[in-house]
């Protein structure tokens, strides 16, 4: 099943790709997301401290559950990105892409020559040999989504140049980091932050490239971005969902306990 084409088709049709974040060692979380109906899972290796084996297993579990696997890598280095590529993700998310040069570096690491500098040695990405070397080499450069994160004011200022880099497939905004870059952490309603967000959306629309956002467990924020035409909305971690449901469960049981005690 070609999950990349599914995501691209939804973008083309103006539909939403809805996902969640995860960096757990328990593979059932990743598989469950596909069964629940998420379009993709954002495997967070930047903050999750995942090993290469963990990332590979997470990709396998995502696809087994029927959902795309997008991996946020640690940085822009060949050493950290190459093993992820060989595991066959459906997309790569690059943190802290602030300039066109950053974007070019990210793209070239993921593309085979003459477009890029990726060395040949796929494993799971080639379906362990079920795809011939020649066929995989031909298809590989177009088989993944390459998404750049806009997390600094510098990135907003340079976004037109970033979007013009061949191979950049889309932009995802990191709201907390973006607001922090102008010393207004978490102040999403601040006029300066609102203006930066508006610039991102306008520049992406002008370039004909999809944009999206990564956020916590907030339906209000999700609705805001969906109404603005976001193609990607990534909401919450397993810890967020467990916290919300767990908090509600404890509150309800304590209420039942109080009622039981008062009725004795």
VEXVO-672416 format. One record per residue: x, y, z of N, C-alpha, C, CB in turn. Coordinates in steps of 0.2 Angstrom, whole numbers, padded with zeros to 4 digits, always signed. Glycine has a CB too. Example, Ala and Ser with C-alpha at 12.3 -4.5 7.8 and 13.67 -1.06 7.14 Angstrom:
! residues 2
+0066-0028+0039+0062-0022+0039+0066-0016+0039+0057-0022+0045+0064-0011+0035+0068-0005+0036+0064+0000+0039+0070-0003+0029
! end
This chain:
! residues 264
+0004-0006+0000+0000+0000+0000+0004+0006+0000-0005+0000+0006+0003+0011-0005+0007+0017-0005+0004+0023-0001+0008+0019-0012+0007+0023+0005+0004+0028+0010+0006+0035+0008+0007+0027+0017+0012+0036+0004+0014+0043+0002+0009+0045-0003+0021+0042-0001+0007+0041-0008+0002+0043-0013-0005+0045-0009+0001+0038-0018-0007+0041-0004-0013+0043-0001-0013+0050+0002-0014+0037+0005-0007+0051+0005-0006+0058+0008-0007+0063+0003+0000+0058+0012-0003+0062-0002-0003+0067-0008-0010+0068-0011+0002+0065-0013-0013+0063-0012-0020+0063-0015-0025+0067-0010-0023+0056-0016-0024+0066-0004-0028+0070+0001-0027+0078+0000-0028+0068+0008-0020+0079+0000-0018+0086-0001-0021+0089-0008-0010+0087-0001-0020+0085-0013-0023+0087-0020-0030+0089-0019-0021+0082-0025-0034+0085-0016-0041+0086-0015-0043+0091-0010-0044+0079-0014-0038+0094-0007-0040+0099-0002-0043+0096+0005-0045+0103-0004-0041+0089+0006-0043+0086+0012-0037+0086+0017-0044+0078+0010-0039+0085+0023-0035+0085+0029-0031+0078+0030-0039+0087+0035-0025+0078+0032-0021+0073+0034-0020+0074+0042-0014+0072+0031-0024+0069+0045-0024+0070+0053-0019+0065+0056-0031+0070+0056-0015+0067+0060-0010+0062+0063-0009+0064+0071-0003+0062+0060-0005+0060+0074-0003+0060+0081+0005+0059+0081-0007+0056+0085+0007+0061+0087+0014+0060+0088+0016+0054+0093+0018+0066+0092+0021+0051+0092+0023+0045+0097+0030+0044+0097+0019+0039+0094+0033+0042+0102+0040+0040+0103+0041+0034+0108+0045+0046+0105+0035+0030+0109+0035+0025+0113+0039+0019+0111+0028+0023+0115+0041+0015+0116+0044+0008+0114+0039+0003+0113+0049+0006+0120+0033+0004+0115+0027-0001+0114+0024+0000+0107+0021+0000+0120+0025-0005+0103+0023-0005+0096+0016-0005+0095+0026-0011+0092+0012-0007+0100+0005-0008+0099+0002-0001+0098+0002-0011+0105+0005+0005+0101+0003+0011+0100+0003+0013+0093+0007+0016+0105+0008+0012+0090+0009+0013+0083+0004+0010+0078+0016+0012+0080+0003+0003+0079-0002-0001+0076-0009+0001+0077-0001-0008+0077-0010+0003+0083-0017+0005+0085-0019+0011+0082-0017+0006+0093-0014+0016+0080-0016+0022+0077-0019+0021+0070-0010+0027+0076-0016+0016+0067-0019+0015+0060-0026+0012+0061-0015+0010+0056-0027+0007+0066-0034+0004+0067-0039+0010+0069-0033-0001+0072-0037+0015+0072-0041+0020+0074-0043+0025+0068-0038+0024+0080-0039+0025+0063-0040+0029+0057-0036+0035+0056-0047+0031+0058-0031+0036+0060-0026+0042+0059-0023+0041+0052-0020+0042+0064-0022+0046+0048-0018+0046+0042-0011+0045+0042-0020+0053+0038-0008+0047+0048-0001+0046+0049+0001+0046+0056+0004+0051+0045+0007+0044+0058+0010+0045+0064+0016+0048+0064+0010+0038+0068+0017+0053+0068+0023+0057+0068+0028+0054+0073+0022+0065+0070+0033+0050+0071+0037+0046+0075+0043+0051+0077+0041+0040+0071+0043+0053+0083+0047+0059+0086+0054+0056+0088+0043+0063+0091+0059+0056+0084+0065+0054+0086+0069+0060+0088+0069+0051+0080+0067+0066+0087+0071+0072+0089+0071+0073+0097+0068+0079+0086+0065+0072+0100+0064+0073+0107+0064+0066+0110+0059+0077+0109+0062+0061+0106+0061+0055+0109+0067+0050+0111+0057+0051+0105+0073+0052+0108+0079+0048+0110+0078+0041+0108+0080+0049+0117+0075+0040+0102+0074+0033+0100+0081+0030+0096+0068+0033+0095+0082+0024+0097+0087+0020+0093+0085+0019+0086+0089+0014+0097+0089+0017+0082+0088+0016+0075+0083+0010+0075+0094+0014+0071+0084+0005+0079+0080-0001+0079+0072+0001+0081+0082-0006+0084+0072+0005+0086+0065+0008+0088+0062+0011+0083+0066+0012+0094+0065+0015+0079+0062+0019+0073+0060+0014+0068+0067+0024+0070+0064+0009+0066+0062+0004+0061+0056+0000+0063+0068-0001+0060+0056-0002+0070+0050-0006+0072+0044-0001+0072+0052-0008+0079+0045+0005+0074+0039+0010+0074+0036+0010+0067+0041+0016+0077+0040+0011+0062+0038+0011+0055+0034+0005+0053+0044+0013+0050+0037-0001+0055+0034-0007+0053+0027-0008+0056+0038-0013+0055+0026-0006+0063+0020-0006+0066+0015-0001+0063+0021-0005+0074+0017+0005+0062+0013+0010+0058+0010+0007+0052+0016+0016+0057+0014+0004+0048+0012+0002+0041+0007-0004+0042+0017+0000+0037+0009-0009+0047+0005-0015+0049-0002-0013+0051+0008-0019+0054-0003-0007+0054-0009-0004+0056-0013-0001+0051-0008+0000+0062-0010+0001+0045-0013+0004+0040-0012+0011+0040-0020+0002+0040-0007+0014+0042-0006+0021+0042+0001+0023+0040-0007+0024+0049+0002+0029+0038+0009+0031+0035+0013+0033+0041+0008+0038+0031+0020+0032+0040+0025+0034+0045+0029+0039+0043+0029+0027+0047+0029+0045+0047+0033+0051+0046+0038+0051+0052+0029+0057+0045+0044+0052+0050+0049+0052+0056+0052+0059+0056+0054+0046+0054+0052+0062+0062+0055+0068+0063+0062+0066+0066+0052+0072+0069+0067+0068+0062+0074+0066+0063+0077+0070+0068+0078+0066+0057+0083+0068+0071+0087+0072+0076+0089+0079+0073+0092+0068+0079+0092+0079+0067+0095+0085+0064+0096+0084+0057+0102+0086+0068+0100+0087+0054+0101+0087+0046+0107+0083+0044+0102+0094+0044+0110+0079+0049+0116+0076+0047+0115+0069+0043+0120+0074+0053+0120+0067+0039+0119+0061+0035+0119+0055+0040+0125+0060+0031+0123+0055+0045+0124+0050+0050+0117+0048+0053+0129+0051+0055+0113+0053+0055+0107+0052+0058+0101+0051+0054+0105+0058+0063+0101+0053+0048+0096+0053+0043+0096+0046+0039+0096+0058+0038+0102+0044+0037+0103+0038+0033+0100+0032+0035+0111+0037+0032+0101+0030+0042+0098+0024+0044+0090+0024+0044+0100+0022+0051+0087+0030+0045+0080+0031+0045+0078+0030+0037+0078+0038+0047+0081+0033+0033+0079+0032+0026+0079+0024+0024+0084+0035+0021+0084+0020+0026+0084+0013+0024+0079+0009+0027+0091+0011+0026+0076+0012+0033+0070+0009+0036+0064+0009+0032+0069+0011+0043+0064+0014+0027+0058+0014+0023+0052+0018+0025+0055+0008+0021+0053+0024+0028+0048+0028+0031+0044+0031+0025+0050+0034+0035+0038+0034+0026+0034+0037+0021+0035+0044+0020+0026+0036+0023+0039+0047+0025+0041+0054+0025+0046+0056+0031+0035+0059+0026+0050+0061+0030+0054+0064+0034+0052+0071+0036+0062+0063+0032+0052+0072+0043+0051+0079+0045+0058+0082+0048+0046+0079+0051+0060+0087+0045+0066+0090+0047+0065+0096+0052+0070+0092+0041+0068+0096+0058+0067+0101+0063+0072+0107+0061+0069+0099+0070+0070+0113+0063+0074+0119+0063+0077+0120+0056+0080+0118+0068+0073+0121+0051+0075+0123+0044+0074+0130+0044+0071+0119+0039+0079+0134+0044+0079+0141+0045+0081+0145+0038+0083+0144+0050+0084+0141+0034+0087+0145+0028+0086+0140+0022+0094+0147+0028+0086+0143+0016+0086+0139+0010+0092+0134+0009+0086+0143+0003+0097+0136+0012+0103+0131+0012+0102+0125+0017+0110+0135+0015+0099+0127+0022+0096+0121+0027+0092+0116+0023+0093+0124+0033+0087+0119+0019+0082+0115+0016+0086+0111+0010+0077+0119+0012+0091+0114+0007+0094+0110+0001+0098+0105+0004+0099+0115-0002+0101+0106+0010+0105+0100+0013+0101+0095+0015+0108+0103+0020+0095+0096+0018+0090+0091+0020+0088+0087+0014+0084+0094+0023+0087+0090+0008+0084+0087+0002+0090+0082-0001+0082+0092-0003+0096+0085-0001+0101+0081-0004+0103+0075+0000+0107+0086-0005+0102+0075+0006+0104+0069+0010+0099+0064+0009+0104+0071+0018+0093+0065+0007+0088+0060+0005+0087+0058-0002+0081+0063+0008+0091+0061-0006+0090+0060-0013+0096+0056-0016+0089+0066-0017+0096+0051-0021+0101+0048-0024+0104+0053-0029+0099+0042-0027+0111+0052-0031+0113+0056-0037+0110+0055-0043+0121+0055-0037+0109+0060-0048+0113+0066-0047+0110+0072-0043+0114+0069-0054+0104+0070-0041+0100+0075-0037+0103+0077-0030+0093+0073-0036+0105+0071-0027+0108+0072-0020+0114+0068-0019+0102+0070-0015+0115+0066-0012+0121+0063-0010+0120+0056-0007+0126+0067-0006+0114+0054-0007+0112+0048-0003+0116+0042-0005+0105+0046-0003+0119+0038-0001+0123+0032-0003+0118+0026-0004+0128+0031+0002+0120+0021-0008+0115+0016-0009+0116+0010-0004+0116+0013-0016+0111+0008-0001+0111+0003+0004+0104+0002+0007+0116+0004+0009+0099+0002+0004+0092+0001+0007+0091-0006+0009+0087+0003+0002+0087-0007+0015+0086-0013+0017+0078-0014+0017+0088-0014+0025+0075-0012+0022+0067-0013+0022+0064-0008+0017+0065-0011+0029+0067-0003+0015+0065+0002+0010+0064-0001+0003+0070+0008+0010+0068-0006+0002+0068-0010-0004+0064-0016-0004+0075-0011-0007+0061-0017+0002+0057-0023+0003+0061-0029+0003+0051-0024-0002+0067-0028+0006+0072-0033+0007+0074-0037+0000+0069-0038+0012+0074-0033-0005+0075-0036-0012+0070-0038-0016+0079-0042-0011+0064-0037-0014+0058-0038-0018+0057-0033-0023+0051-0039-0014+0060-0027-0022+0061-0022-0027+0068-0022-0030+0059-0015-0025+0069-0023-0036+0076-0023-0039+0080-0017-0037+0076-0025-0046+0086-0017-0037+0090-0012-0036+0089-0006-0041+0098-0013-0037+0088-0008-0048+0087-0003-0053+0080+0001-0052+0087-0006-0060+0075-0003-0050+0068+0000-0049+0068+0004-0043+0063-0006-0049+0071+0002-0038+0071+0006-0032+0075+0012-0033+0074+0002-0026+0081+0012-0036+0084+0018-0037+0080+0023-0041+0091+0016-0041+0076+0021-0046+0072+0025-0050+0067+0028-0046+0069+0021-0056+0064+0025-0042+0058+0027-0038+0059+0030-0031+0053+0021-0037+0065+0029-0029+0067+0031-0022+0066+0039-0021+0073+0029-0020+0068+0043-0026+0068+0050-0025+0061+0053-0024+0072+0053-0030+0056+0049-0026+0050+0052-0026+0045+0048-0021+0046+0052-0033+0048+0043-0017+0044+0039-0013+0043+0041-0006+0048+0032-0013+0046+0047-0004+0045+0050+0002+0043+0057+0002+0051+0049+0007+0039+0059+0007+0038+0066+0008+0043+0070+0012+0031+0068+0012+0046+0075+0010+0051+0079+0014+0048+0085+0016+0057+0080+0009+0047+0086+0023+0043+0091+0026+0048+0095+0031+0037+0089+0030+0048+0102+0030+0053+0106+0034+0049+0109+0039+0056+0111+0029+0052+0110+0045+0048+0113+0051+0050+0120+0051+0050+0109+0057+0045+0125+0052+0047+0132+0053+0046+0133+0060+0041+0136+0049+0051+0134+0064+0051+0135+0071+0055+0141+0073+0055+0129+0074+0057+0146+0069+0060+0152+0071+0058+0158+0066+0068+0151+0070+0058+0164+0069+0057+0169+0065+0061+0170+0059+0058+0176+0069+0067+0168+0059+0072+0167+0053+0069+0163+0048+0079+0165+0056+0066+0158+0050+0063+0153+0045+0057+0157+0041+0061+0147+0048+0053+0160+0045+0047+0164+0042+0050+0169+0037+0043+0167+0048+0055+0173+0039+0058+0178+0035+0061+0175+0028+0063+0182+0038+0063+0169+0029+0067+0165+0023+0062+0160+0020+0073+0162+0025+0056+0160+0021+0051+0155+0019+0050+0154+0012+0045+0155+0022+0050+0160+0008+0049+0160+0001+0055+0156-0002+0049+0167-0002+0061+0158+0000+0067+0154-0003+0067+0147-0001+0073+0158+0000+0065+0145+0005+0065+0138+0007+0060+0134+0003+0063+0138+0015+0054+0137+0002+0049+0134-0002+0051+0133-0010+0042+0138-0002+0056+0137-0012+0058+0137-0019+0063+0131-0020+0061+0143-0021+0066+0128-0015+0071+0123-0015+0067+0117-0018+0074+0121-0008+0070+0114-0024+0067+0108-0027+0067+0102-0022+0070+0106-0033+0062+0099-0021+0062+0093-0016+0058+0094-0010+0068+0091-0015+0057+0101-0008+0053+0103-0002+0046+0101-0003+0055+0110+0000+0043+0097+0000+0036+0095-0001+0031+0099+0003+0035+0088+0000+0033+0102+0009+0028+0105+0013+0032+0108+0019+0023+0101+0015+0028+0112+0023+0030+0115+0029+0026+0114+0035+0030+0123+0028+0029+0112+0041+0025+0111+0047+0027+0116+0052+0025+0104+0049+0023+0120+0055+0024+0125+0060+0025+0122+0067+0019+0131+0060+0030+0124+0070+0031+0122+0077+0029+0128+0082+0038+0120+0079+0023+0128+0084+0020+0134+0087+0024+0137+0093+0013+0133+0089+0025+0132+0098+0029+0134+0104+0036+0137+0102+0030+0128+0109+0040+0133+0098+0046+0136+0096+0046+0142+0092+0050+0131+0092+0041+0143+0088+0041+0149+0084+0039+0155+0089+0035+0148+0079+0035+0154+0093+0033+0160+0098+0039+0161+0103+0027+0158+0102+0042+0156+0105+0048+0157+0109+0054+0161+0105+0051+0150+0111+0054+0160+0099+0060+0163+0095+0059+0171+0095+0060+0161+0088+0053+0174+0097+0052+0181+0098+0051+0182+0105+0046+0183+0093+0053+0178+0110+0052+0179+0117+0045+0179+0119+0056+0185+0119+0040+0175+0116+0033+0175+0118+0031+0168+0118+0029+0180+0113+0034+0164+0122+0033+0157+0122+0026+0156+0124+0037+0153+0127+0022+0152+0119+0015+0150+0121+0010+0155+0120+0015+0147+0127+0012+0161+0118+0007+0166+0117+0005+0166+0110+0011+0173+0119+0001+0161+0108-0001+0160+0101-0006+0166+0099-0005+0154+0101-0009+0170+0103-0014+0175+0102-0010+0182+0101-0019+0176+0106-0004+0182+0103+0000+0188+0102+0000+0191+0095+0007+0188+0105-0001+0197+0094-0001+0200+0087+0005+0198+0083-0002+0207+0087+0011+0198+0086+0017+0197+0082+0017+0189+0080+0023+0198+0087+0015+0185+0085+0015+0178+0083+0010+0176+0078+0014+0174+0090+0004+0179+0079-0002+0178+0074+0001+0181+0067-0008+0183+0076+0004+0186+0067+0007+0189+0060+0012+0184+0057+0010+0195+0061+0016+0181+0061+0021+0176+0058+0017+0170+0056+0026+0174+0064+0012+0168+0059+0008+0162+0057+0005+0163+0050+0003+0160+0062+0002+0169+0050-0002+0172+0044+0003+0172+0038-0005+0179+0045+0009+0174+0039+0014+0174+0034+0016+0167+0031+0021+0178+0036+0017+0163+0036+0018+0156+0034+0013+0153+0030+0019+0151+0040+0006+0154+0032+0001+0151+0028+0000+0155+0021-0006+0153+0032+0001+0161+0021+0001+0165+0014+0007+0163+0010+0001+0172+0016+0013+0162+0012+0018+0160+0008+0018+0153+0005+0025+0161+0012+0015+0149+0010+0014+0142+0007+0009+0141+0002+0012+0137+0013+0003+0145+0003-0002+0145-0002+0000+0148-0009-0008+0149+0001+0004+0153-0008+0007+0156-0014+0012+0152-0018+0011+0163-0012+0015+0148-0014+0020+0143-0018+0017+0137-0020+0026+0141-0013+0010+0136-0018+0007+0130-0019+0009+0124-0015+0007+0128-0027+0012+0125-0009+0014+0119-0005+0010+0119+0001+0022+0121-0003+0009+0113+0003+0005+0112+0009+0008+0114+0016+0003+0104+0010+0004+0116+0020+0007+0118+0027+0003+0114+0032+0007+0125+0028+0006+0114+0038+0003+0110+0043+0005+0113+0050+0004+0103+0043+0003+0109+0055+0005+0111+0062+0005+0105+0067+0000+0117+0065+0010+0106+0072+0011+0101+0077+0008+0104+0083+0018+0099+0077+0003+0101+0087+0001+0104+0093-0001+0099+0098-0005+0108+0091-0003+0101+0104-0004+0096+0109-0012+0094+0109-0003+0100+0116-0015+0093+0114-0022+0090+0114-0026+0096+0115-0023+0085+0120-0028+0099+0109-0032+0105+0109-0036+0105+0102-0027+0112+0109-0042+0104+0103-0047+0104+0098-0048+0111+0095-0054+0101+0100-0048+0116+0100-0049+0123+0098-0043+0125+0093-0049+0127+0104-0037+0123+0094-0031+0125+0090-0032+0121+0083-0025+0124+0093-0034+0115+0084-0034+0110+0078-0039+0113+0073-0036+0103+0080-0045+0115+0076-0050+0118+0072-0048+0125+0068-0057+0120+0076-0044+0129+0072-0042+0135+0069-0038+0134+0063-0038+0139+0075-0033+0129+0064-0029+0127+0058-0032+0124+0052-0023+0123+0060-0037+0119+0054-0041+0116+0049-0045+0121+0045-0046+0111+0052-0048+0126+0048-0052+0131+0045-0047+0136+0041-0055+0136+0050-0041+0136+0042-0036+0140+0038-0033+0136+0032-0030+0142+0043-0035+0130+0032-0033+0126+0026-0027+0122+0027-0032+0131+0020-0026+0120+0033-0020+0116+0034-0021+0109+0031-0019+0115+0042-0015+0106+0028-0016+0100+0025-0013+0094+0030-0011+0099+0019-0009+0096+0035-0007+0092+0040-0009+0095+0047+0000+0090+0040-0012+0091+0051-0013+0093+0058-0011+0087+0063-0020+0095+0060-0006+0088+0067-0003+0082+0071-0005+0084+0078+0005+0081+0070-0009+0080+0082-0011+0082+0088-0010+0077+0094-0019+0083+0088-0006+0079+0099-0006+0075+0105-0001+0069+0104-0012+0073+0107+0001+0067+0110+0006+0061+0111+0001+0056+0115+0012+0063+0115+0003+0050+0115+0000+0045+0120-0001+0048+0127+0003+0038+0120+0004+0051+0129+0004+0054+0136-0002+0059+0137+0011+0057+0138-0003+0063+0132-0008+0068+0132-0015+0064+0133-0008+0072+0126-0016+0059+0129-0022+0056+0129-0023+0052+0135-0023+0051+0123-0018+0049+0138-0019+0045+0144-0020+0050+0150-0012+0041+0145-0017+0056+0149-0018+0061+0155-0025+0063+0155-0013+0067+0154-0028+0065+0149-0034+0068+0149-0039+0062+0151-0036+0070+0142-0039+0056+0148-0044+0051+0150-0042+0049+0158-0043+0045+0146-0036+0049+0160-0035+0047+0166-0037+0052+0171-0027+0046+0167-0036+0058+0170-0039+0063+0174-0046+0063+0175-0037+0070+0171-0050+0062+0170-0057+0061+0170-0059+0055+0174-0060+0061+0163-0055+0050+0173-0057+0043+0176-0056+0044+0184-0053+0038+0174-0051+0047+0186-0050+0048+0193-0055+0053+0196-0043+0051+0194-0057+0058+0192-0062+0063+0195-0069+0059+0196-0062+0069+0190-0070+0055+0191-0077+0052+0191-0077+0047+0197-0078+0049+0184-0072+0043+0197-0072+0038+0203-0072+0041+0210-0066+0033+0202-0068+0047+0210-0068+0050+0217-0075+0053+0219-0063+0056+0217-0079+0055+0213-0086+0057+0214-0090+0051+0217-0088+0060+0208-0089+0046+0213-0093+0040+0215-0091+0038+0222-0092+0034+0210-0085+0038+0224-0083+0036+0231-0086+0041+0236-0075+0037+0231-0086+0047+0235-0089+0052+0239-0096+0051+0240-0088+0059+0237-0100+0049+0235-0107+0048+0235-0108+0041+0239-0110+0047+0228-0104+0036+0238-0104+0030+0242-0103+0031+0249-0099+0025+0239-0098+0035+0251-0097+0037+0258-0102+0041+0261-0090+0041+0258-0105+0045+0258-0111+0049+0261-0117+0046+0262-0112+0055+0256-0118+0040+0258-0124+0036+0258-0124+0031+0263-0126+0033+0251-0118+0030+0266-0117+0024+0271-0121+0026+0278-0110+0023+0272
! end
